[in-house]
Structures are given as C-alpha cells and as structure tokens.
Amino acid sequence: MTTKGVRRPLGLAPTAVLLLGALYCLLPVCWVLAASTKTRGELFTTNAFAPGTGLFSNIADLSAYRDGIFWQWMANTALYAGVGALLSTAVSVLAGYALAKFRFFGRNMIFNVLIGGILVPAVVLAVPQYLLLAKAGLANTYWAVLLPSILHPYSIYLARIYASAAIPDALLEAGRIDGAGENRLLRVVAVPLMLPGMVTIFLFQFVAIWNNFLLPFIMLADDERFPLTVGLYTLLATGANQPALYNLVITGALLSIIPLIALFLTMQRYWRTDLSGGSVKS
C-alpha cells in the first residue's frame, strides 16, 4: 500500500549509485568498441571514444594472423565453455536434487563441505590440480581444462537451494504413489521444474569458463589449444615488441564478447517467474 506525498528518505541516491556503477562497467566496453574500429595510426592519435575507419581491415588482419589462429582460440573457448558448462550443469542438478530431496547419512556434512568449498579461491586449487593432472598424463590436453570445470561447489549449492524451493515434496510423493520410479520422477517432474535454475547455472558456468585465464594458462603449453583469454594475452605480450599488434588484441577482445551477449539474449526467455510452470508439460 502506497501513500501519496511520502518521500523516500534516500531520494535519488540509490538510482545515482546504480547509474554510476553501470557507467563504470560500460565505459571499458564502449572504449573497446570504439578502439576496435581504428586503424594503427588512429589508435594513438584520435580521441579515445571517437570511432575510426578500420574495423573490417582489423578483422581481416586478425583472421590472417598466423593462419587464423584466433578462430582456433575461439573454437577452443567454445569447446571448453560449452562442454564444461553442460557437464557441470548436469552434475550440479543431480547433486543438488539428491541433497534437497533425499535423506541419507552424511547429507548435511556433504552440504557443509560444499559451502566451505565455495570459500576456497580458485587460484589456491590451480597448482594442485595441475600436479594431479600432470601425474595422470593429462596436462596440456583439452581434458586439463574441462575436468576441473565440471565440479563446481557454488553451482551445486544453487541447484540444491532451487530444488528445495521449486519441487514440492507432495508432488514427488504423489508420483511415487502412482508407481513412478525415481528416474522417471527426475525426468518428468524435477528437470522441467528446475529448468530456470539449470539455465542460470549453465550461464554462470559458461561465462566463468569463457573468461577463465589462470587455469588454462597453467595447464596448457600448446598455443593451438589456448582459449581466447590466454591467446589474447600472448598476443598482447608479443605486441610489447610489435605495437602494430595492439589493434588485433583490441579487435579480438571485441569479438570475444559477442558470443556471450548472443547467449544471454538467446537464453533469457527460459527464465520464468512461475516455479511450477515446467510441470504443465508433464
């Protein structure tokens, strides 16, 4: 219930803070967008946010660099992020559903360990993971980046919380009374109800793996297996001696965010406010 004439104590301050935060986040993106259109001469001589005339020539030069290795990095990144996010989502949903809807010995202890795992920075685990995978002979392979991405404590935590809220126990009990097995309940009841949560977990993991730098930097030595983050870093390091490569790095950075934007625009329709919307089809 609202009352006319009552002013909020903080006024426009929250909106101003949000606008400043949005500006802070979008300003680098605007600079990359403008800088990627500039030729080598325009990059250091024109206004930082003024558009240039060399976007298509920059893309052509980037595609021609080392026989198009940039697109190999793009394909590698799509493989790491796509397969890793799918496997991580599947594991997280199964684990979260089991922790939310089944009672078994050690359930709370496992959940508490997961909560503790969320607090451990990824940088702390990178070197031990490398040593383990090197001992298994998987270092400098695609598996070295994929395997550590599958088990993600925060995603399991999200799946557990979402399953607890989205799947009524009475609905599962009704299915069991009707003779449905656990596998069928998972497929027909749980997965449709958890679809918005699954999309959220997939997007979080996809973006995290797409932007991951440290793990592939430690695990990989062959530049043909590099993702975009490591590939553009090596290109930037080379550009310290060849300033002409700066245009390629900036253009590559612009191209690298386009798939993320397209993914969010494509999958946002799967977010639904009605938690029981997925049960209609079942």
C-alpha positions in Angstrom: 0.0 0.0 0.0 1.4 3.4 -1.0 0.7 6.9 0.3 0.9 9.9 -2.0 3.2 12.6 -1.0 5.5 10.4 1.1 9.1 10.8 0.0 11.7 8.1 0.4 14.5 9.1 2.9 17.3 8.4 0.4 15.7 10.1 -2.5 17.5 9.6 -5.8 20.7 8.4 -4.2 20.2 4.6 -4.9 19.5 5.4 -8.6 22.5 7.6 -8.8 24.7 4.9 -7.4 23.3 2.3 -9.8 23.9 4.7 -12.7 27.5 5.3 -11.6 28.0 1.5 -11.3 26.6 1.0 -14.8 28.8 3.7 -16.2 31.8 2.2 -14.6 31.1 -1.2 -16.1 30.1 0.0 -19.6 32.8 2.6 -20.1 35.6 0.0 -20.9 33.2 -1.8 -23.3 32.5 1.5 -25.1 36.2 2.1 -25.4 36.9 -1.3 -26.8 34.0 -0.8 -29.3 35.4 2.5 -30.4 39.1 1.4 -30.4 38.4 -1.7 -32.5 37.3 0.5 -35.4 40.5 2.4 -35.5 43.5 1.9 -37.8 47.0 1.7 -36.4 47.5 5.4 -37.0 44.2 6.4 -35.5 44.5 4.3 -32.3 47.0 6.7 -30.6 46.2 10.0 -32.4 42.4 10.4 -32.1 40.0 10.8 -29.2 39.7 7.7 -27.1 35.9 7.3 -27.8 35.9 8.6 -31.3 35.1 5.9 -33.9 37.6 5.0 -36.6 37.5 3.7 -40.1 39.4 0.4 -39.8 37.1 -2.2 -38.2 36.9 -4.5 -41.2 40.6 -4.3 -42.0 41.3 -5.1 -38.4 39.1 -8.2 -38.5 40.8 -9.2 -41.8 44.3 -8.8 -40.3 43.2 -10.7 -37.2 41.9 -13.5 -39.3 45.1 -13.6 -41.3 47.4 -13.6 -38.3 49.3 -16.9 -38.1 46.8 -18.6 -40.5 43.8 -17.7 -38.5 44.8 -19.0 -35.1 42.4 -16.5 -33.4 39.5 -18.6 -34.7 41.2 -21.7 -33.4 41.3 -20.0 -30.0 37.6 -19.1 -30.4 36.7 -22.7 -31.2 38.7 -23.9 -28.2 36.9 -21.5 -25.9 33.5 -22.5 -27.2 34.5 -26.2 -26.6 35.8 -25.5 -23.0 32.8 -23.3 -22.1 30.1 -25.2 -23.9 31.0 -28.8 -22.9 32.3 -27.8 -19.4 29.1 -25.8 -18.6 26.8 -28.6 -19.9 28.7 -31.3 -17.8 28.8 -29.0 -14.8 25.1 -28.2 -15.0 24.2 -31.9 -15.3 26.4 -32.9 -12.2 25.2 -29.9 -10.2 21.5 -30.6 -10.9 21.8 -34.3 -10.0 23.8 -33.5 -6.8 21.5 -30.6 -5.8 18.4 -32.6 -6.3 19.7 -35.5 -4.3 20.8 -33.2 -1.5 17.5 -31.4 -1.4 15.0 -34.3 -1.8 16.7 -37.4 -0.3 17.6 -38.1 3.3 20.8 -40.2 3.8 23.6 -40.4 6.2 26.1 -37.6 5.9 23.9 -35.3 3.8 24.3 -32.3 6.0 28.1 -32.9 6.3 28.4 -33.0 2.5 26.4 -29.8 2.1 28.6 -28.1 4.7 31.7 -29.2 2.9 30.3 -27.7 -0.3 29.7 -24.4 1.5 33.3 -24.5 2.6 34.4 -25.2 -1.0 32.7 -22.0 -2.1 35.0 -20.0 0.2 38.2 -21.5 -1.3 39.6 -19.3 -4.1 40.2 -21.0 -7.5 43.7 -19.7 -7.5 44.5 -21.9 -4.5 43.4 -25.0 -6.3 45.1 -24.3 -9.7 48.6 -25.6 -8.9 47.4 -28.8 -7.0 45.0 -29.5 -10.0 47.9 -29.1 -12.4 50.1 -31.5 -10.4 47.3 -34.1 -10.2 46.5 -33.9 -14.0 50.2 -33.9 -14.9 50.7 -37.1 -12.9 47.8 -38.6 -14.8 49.3 -37.6 -18.1 46.5 -35.1 -18.9 48.5 -31.8 -18.8 48.5 -29.8 -22.0 45.3 -31.6 -23.2 41.7 -30.4 -23.5 40.8 -32.5 -20.5 43.2 -30.5 -18.4 40.8 -27.5 -18.7 37.5 -29.5 -18.9 37.8 -31.8 -15.9 38.4 -29.1 -13.2 35.4 -27.2 -14.6 32.8 -30.0 -14.1 32.6 -30.0 -10.3 31.6 -26.5 -9.1 30.5 -26.2 -5.4 28.6 -22.9 -5.9 26.5 -24.5 -8.8 25.7 -27.5 -6.6 24.6 -25.1 -3.8 22.4 -23.1 -6.2 20.8 -26.4 -7.5 20.2 -27.6 -4.0 18.5 -24.3 -3.0 16.5 -24.1 -6.2 15.3 -27.8 -6.0 14.2 -27.2 -2.4 12.0 -24.3 -3.4 10.8 -25.4 -6.8 9.9 -29.1 -6.3 7.1 -29.7 -3.8 7.6 -32.9 -1.8 3.9 -33.6 -2.2 4.3 -33.8 -5.9 7.1 -36.3 -5.7 5.1 -38.4 -3.2 2.1 -38.3 -5.5 4.3 -39.6 -8.3 5.6 -42.4 -6.1 2.1 -43.4 -5.1 1.2 -43.6 -8.8 4.1 -46.0 -9.4 6.6 -43.7 -10.9 10.3 -44.6 -10.3 12.9 -42.2 -9.2 14.4 -42.0 -12.7 11.1 -41.0 -14.1 10.4 -38.5 -11.4 13.7 -36.9 -12.1 13.0 -36.7 -15.9 9.3 -35.8 -15.8 9.0 -33.8 -12.6 12.3 -32.5 -11.3 14.1 -31.5 -14.5 11.1 -29.4 -16.0 10.6 -27.6 -12.7 14.3 -26.9 -12.3 14.8 -25.6 -15.9 15.1 -21.9 -15.0 17.7 -22.8 -12.3 19.5 -25.1 -14.8 19.7 -22.2 -17.3 21.1 -19.9 -14.6 23.7 -22.5 -13.6 24.7 -23.1 -17.2 25.1 -19.3 -17.9 27.1 -18.8 -14.8 29.4 -21.7 -15.6 29.6 -20.8 -19.3 30.7 -17.2 -18.5 33.1 -18.3 -15.8 34.9 -20.8 -18.1 34.8 -18.5 -21.1 36.6 -15.8 -19.0 38.9 -18.2 -17.2 42.5 -17.3 -17.6 44.6 -18.8 -14.8 43.7 -22.5 -15.2 44.4 -22.8 -19.0 47.4 -20.6 -18.6 48.9 -23.1 -16.1 47.6 -26.3 -17.8 48.4 -25.6 -21.5 51.7 -25.1 -23.3 50.5 -25.7 -26.9 49.1 -22.4 -28.3 46.8 -24.3 -30.6 44.8 -25.4 -27.5 44.7 -22.0 -25.9 41.4 -20.3 -25.2 40.8 -16.7 -26.1 41.9 -15.3 -22.7 45.4 -16.9 -22.9 45.7 -16.4 -26.7 45.0 -12.7 -26.5 47.3 -12.4 -23.5 50.2 -13.9 -25.6 49.3 -11.7 -28.5 49.4 -8.7 -26.1 52.8 -9.8 -24.8 54.0 -10.0 -28.3 52.6 -6.6 -29.0 55.1 -5.1 -26.5 57.7 -5.5 -29.2 55.3 -5.1 -32.1 52.9 -2.2 -31.4 51.1 -3.0 -34.6 49.5 -6.0 -32.9 47.6 -3.8 -30.4 44.8 -3.3 -33.0 44.5 -7.1 -33.3 44.3 -7.5 -29.5 41.5 -4.9 -29.1 39.6 -6.3 -32.1 39.9 -9.8 -30.7 38.6 -8.6 -27.3 35.5 -7.1 -29.0 34.8 -10.3 -31.0 35.3 -12.4 -27.8 32.3 -10.8 -26.0 29.9 -11.1 -28.9 29.1 -14.8 -28.2 28.4 -14.1 -24.6 25.9 -11.3 -25.5 24.2 -13.6 -28.0 24.0 -16.4 -25.5 22.3 -14.2 -22.9 19.9 -12.8 -25.4 19.0 -16.3 -26.6 18.6 -18.0 -23.3 16.9 -15.2 -21.3 13.5 -16.5 -22.4 14.0 -19.6 -20.3 13.8 -17.6 -17.1 10.3 -17.9 -15.7 8.9 -16.4 -12.6 6.4 -19.2 -12.1 8.3 -22.0 -10.4 5.6 -24.6 -11.3 5.5 -23.6 -15.0 7.5 -26.6 -16.0 5.1 -29.1 -14.6 2.4 -28.2 -17.1 4.1 -30.3 -19.8 4.4 -33.3 -17.6 
